[in-house]
Amino acid sequence: MNQSPQHLIKLLEAKGFILKRINGSHHIYFHPELRKTIVVPVHGKRDIPNGTFLSIIKQAGISKEEI
């Protein structure tokens, strides 16, 4: 499972999330219809920890098959 921030961002954007703002190393994405906010940690080229990655995709409503 690819856990790079860039891969997660592509998944979120495919689901309709848009980048609302960047606060330091955290990108804040918002879905206008669902009214949900998701925070993606982007720390250079470091991968997102497995638990954090799974938590974010669960919050966004992304199934494991879509990964």
SVG drawing of the C-alpha trace seen along z (x, -y; Angstrom):
<svg xmlns="http://www.w3.org/2000/svg" viewBox="-23 -28 35 32">
<polyline fill="none" stroke="black" stroke-width="0.4" points="0.0,0.0 1.5,-3.3 1.3,-5.7 2.9,-8.8 1.2,-12.1 1.1,-12.7 -0.9,-9.4 -3.3,-10.3 -3.8,-13.8 -4.6,-12.3 -7.2,-10.0 -8.8,-12.9 -9.0,-15.1 -10.5,-12.2 -13.3,-12.1 -14.0,-15.8 -11.9,-17.3 -10.3,-20.6 -7.2,-22.2 -8.5,-24.9 -5.3,-26.0 -1.8,-25.0 -0.8,-25.5 2.9,-24.6 3.4,-21.0 -0.3,-20.2 -2.6,-20.5 -6.2,-21.0 -8.7,-19.6 -12.4,-20.4 -15.3,-18.6 -18.0,-21.3 -20.9,-18.8 -20.1,-16.6 -18.9,-19.6 -15.9,-17.5 -12.4,-18.7 -9.4,-16.4 -5.9,-17.3 -3.0,-15.6 0.5,-15.7 3.1,-16.5 6.6,-16.1 8.8,-16.2 9.2,-12.8 8.4,-10.9 5.5,-8.4 2.4,-8.8 2.3,-6.2 0.0,-3.3 -2.5,-4.1 -2.7,-7.8 -3.2,-6.8 -6.0,-4.4 -7.7,-6.9 -7.6,-9.6 -9.1,-7.3 -11.8,-6.2 -12.7,-9.8 -12.8,-10.6 -15.1,-7.7 -12.5,-6.0 -12.7,-2.2 -9.6,0.0 -10.4,1.2 -10.0,-2.3 -6.5,-2.6"/>
</svg>
